[in-house]
Amino acid sequence: MTKKAKMNRTITLSEEEKKTLLKSIITPDDLITSFDNVILRGDMFDWIKKIPLESVDLLFLDPPYNLYKIFDGKKFGKTGVEDYTCYLESIINTVKPLLKSTASIYVCGDWFTSISIYNVISKHFIVRNRITWEREKGRGAKTNWKNSSEDIWFCTVSNNYVFNVDDVKKRKKVIAPHTDEKGIPRDWEKTELGNFRNTYPSNLWTDITVPFWSMPENTDHPTQKSEKLLARIILASSNKGDMVLDPFSGSGTTAVVAKKLGRKYIGIEISEDYCCLSVKRLMIADKDKNIQGYSNGVFWDRNTGSLQK
């Protein structure tokens, strides 16, 4: 294994670790009596058939986008809009029976896949919103605008659903503090660290940092979502003890955050290496439940880590 730079905190696997971690991963050949808090290795279309019906409170769906990408040696190519729409339709048809009537669904995509996403989910669920989050990574383009955002579509099975708005407030620094005639702050708090206001969340997220080499949650997964992003979704749309399902689990971010926040999880991932990374991260979460960018019950803006006390 190549020696990492001093500040590189990327989670990696040695061959010896992988041999040990593989023993903790469930495969389709294993006998399983409970789906509480498991990482399942294999194709989601095979595993979904075995999970109890109407058992999932929150579905986080982050399938491969409709673009060329390599995941652990497996290549995904760009297809036509109709083909990708059919692919999403097959996913939704497969997972839908697992959802409780009170369940919420979040579906990830970029600007191009969002065309297909809305066409599919609007037939099956109640579409509530489209979240756009700023993805600051990425190369510039000389003949087009740089793609620096992604979408997450929020929908529910019914009108009876969970949304814990007070659990996902964002702490913002007050630039121009306003007081009443007695000098009392209006809707903001004066602290030793500065003046802050806790605001309700919007559907535009500009405070998400894509994991990179100096962050302790980082892995080599090419499209890893941040723990902060998943924390916002899980806190808003589930309660403690609820079941969170991620059929395209990748390096396990959804499972890790669910564990840190007291939820149950099911992660399904076809890659052996990513399953091992997931288990390793879950073991780390036993000792460290910190989520970068979230502390004291609020979400902080980027680059305010020193203020999170």
Buried (B, 14 or more C-beta within 10 A) or exposed (E): EEEEEEEEBBBBBEEEBBEEBBEBBBEEEEEEEEBEBBBBBBEBEEBBEEBEEEBBBBBBBBBBBBBEBEBBEEEBEEBEEEEBBEBBBEBBEBBBBBBBEBBBBBBBBBEBBBEBBBBBBEEBBBBBEBBBBBBEEEEEEEEEEEBEBBBBBBBBBEEEBBBEEEBBBBBBBBEEBEEEEEEEBEEBEEEEEEBBBBBEBEEEBEBBBBBBEEBBBBBBBEBBBBBBBBBBBBBBBBBEEBBBBBBBBBBBBBBBBBBBBEBBBBBBBBBBBBBBBBBBBBEBBEEEEEBBBBBEEBBBBEEBEEBBE
